[in-house]
Amino acid sequence: TLDDYEEGTWTPGITDNTGGGATAESQAYSVQVGRYQKVGNTVHFWGEFILTSLGSLTATDTVQINGLPFTAASNSMLAHVATHYSAGLAITAGYGPITGYIYGGVALAPMQLWDATTGRSGLLISELSADGRLDFSGHYEV
C-alpha cells in the first residue's frame, strides 16, 4: 500500500560552506528550477541552476547545493547527488565527475570534484564562474 506520496517543486541554489551553508550570499541566477518526488521515506530530486553572479561567495570555500525539499534523516545512509550537465566551470580538462552527498539532519549537499589520483576534493567556489551551471539529481532518506 502506498500511503505516503508527494511531488512538488523546490528552488535550488548554492552557498559556500561558511556558517553551515544555509544563507544566500548575494549570488544571482538566471535559472533556478527543481522538482521532487517523495515516496515513503525516500526523496528523489532533480534540479538546475545557472548563475549570473557569484556575489560574495568565498572563492576558497566549497560549493553546497542548498534548499533541498526536506531535511535528511539523521541516520540517512541513502544519500547522493550526481550531475548530468555542467557549464561555466573553471576546472582542468579531464577532471570529473562532479558529485555530492547529503549529511543527515540537513537540507543541503556539499559538492565534490574527482580531481586527483587519490580521489576527490570539495568543489571550490573558484571552480565555478559567474555563468556556472549545474544540472543534477539525487535521492536521500527523510
C-alpha positions, 0 to 999 in steps of 0.5 A: 500500500502506498500511503505516503506520496508527494511531488512538488517543486523546490528552488535550488541554489548554492552557498559556500560552506561558511556558517553551515551553508544555509544563507544566500550570499548575494549570488544571482541566477538566471535559472533556478528550477527543481522538482521532487518526488517523495515516496515513503521515506525516500526523496528523489530530486532533480534540479538546475541552476545557472548563475549570473553572479557569484556575489560574495561567495568565498572563492576558497570555500566549497560549493553546497547545493542548498534548499533541498525539499526536506531535511535528511534523516539523521541516520540517512545512509541513502544519500547522493547527488550526481550531475548530468550537465555542467557549464561555466566551470573553471576546472582542468580538462579531464577532471570529473565527475562532479558529485555530492552527498547529503549529511543527515539532519540537513537540507543541503549537499556539499559538492565534490570534484574527482580531481586527483589520483587519490580521489576527490576534493570539495568543489571550490567556489573558484571552480565555478564562474559567474555563468556556472551551471549545474544540472543534477539529481539525487535521492536521500532518506527523510 
